[in-house]
Amino acid sequence: LGKVDRALAQLPKRARYAFLMYRVHGKPQKDIATELGVSPTLVNFMIRDASVHCRKFVGAGAGF
């Protein structure tokens, strides 16, 4: 978990927020988009990019 936390700390604030709200808290992407004032598509890309970053940082097979 420490590696994941360090990986998340490297992300831009909005991407980290979107990832945590969606993956940890189960908030719908459309609600996150409204909060951030961006499109749901952008939120989807932020979550995807954050997941890829965490996988690379932690190593393959981390379960993201």
Secondary structure by P-SEA (a helix, b strand, c coil): caaaaaaaaaccaaaaaaaaaaccccccaaaaaaaacccaaaaaaaaaaaaaaaaaaacccccc
